[in-house]
Amino acid sequence: MISNTLRKGLARSSLFYNQAFFSTVQKKTRMELTLRTPYKTILKDYDGFSRIITKTNEAALVIQNKSPPACYVLPPGHLKVKFTADNKETSGDYLHLGGWVTVHL
């Protein structure tokens, strides 16, 4: 009887203790993107994109900003990066020989 009440009390206190530390983790608002080809890095740790559109043999591949962190292999061809703000350096249209995209926190 004493052990049951002690066990319930410890379970409640450990649950409260874990919730307190879980709420202090700071979450990023947007995902970051690294776009590489075998020859150069096009975008590195860039968070101002909304989506990337490219075509594969089977269908169109669309990677959005709210997708989970992952690494995608890109087939050779046309690649369109849609930016959230106006970017004067590039239009977002690329023709590449294949590469990979890493979406990360």
N, C-alpha and C positions, 0 to 999 in steps of 0.2 A: 504494500500500500504506500509506503513512504517512497519506494523506488519509482512507482508510477507517477506520483505527483512531482518528484524531482525530475524525472525524464521529460514530462510535459513542460515544466518550467524551463528546462534547458533548451528544449526544442523551440519554444517561443522566443527566448532571448537570442539564440543563434540565428533565427529567421530575421529578427529585427536587426541584428548586427550585420548580416549580409545585405539587407536592403539599404542600409545606410551607406555602405561602400559602393553599391551598384549605382546609386543615384548621383554619385560624385564624378562619374566618368563623363568627360566632355565629348560630345558627339559632333563630328564635322557635318556641316550642312550640305556640302556637295562632294561628289566623288572626284578624284583626280584621274587624269588620263596620261599615259605615256604611249606614243605612237612611234614605232621603229620599223625601219626597213633594214635589210642586211648591210646597207651602205651608210645610212645616217639616221639620226633621231629627228623626226619631224616635230613632234610636240613632247615635252617632258614635264611631268607633274603639273599639267594644265587643268584648271577647274572651270573654265569659261565655255564649256561645250554643252549642247543640249542632246545631240545624237550624232551617230556616225552611220552612214548608209553605204553598203557595198553589195555587190552581187556575187553569189557563189554559183556552183553548178546546179544546185537544187533549187535555191530560192534567194531572196534578198536577206542580207544580214543587217539588222538594225540594232545598234548598241546605244542604249539611252543612259543618261546621267544617273538615273535612279536604279540601274541594274546592280546586282550584287558584285562584289569584287571578283574578278576573273581574268583569265588571259585568253584572248581569241587569236587564232591564226587566220590571217587574211590572204585570200587568193590573189594572184596578180590581176590587175585591172584598175577600174575607176573607183575612187574613194571620195566620198563627200562628207565633210565635217561641218555640221551646223553649229555656229557659235551663238552664245546667248547675247553678246554685245557685238557692235561693229568692230571688225578687226581690219586695220589698214595694211597690215603686213602681208596678209594672204586672203584669198577668196574662199578657201576651204575645199577647193577641188584639187585632187591629186591623182596622178596616173603613176602607179608603182608596180614593181616586180614581185610583190608579195612582201609579207612582213607579219608583224604581230602587234596587238593592242593589249595593254595591261590597264584595267580599270581597278584602282586601289583607293584606299582611304588615305 
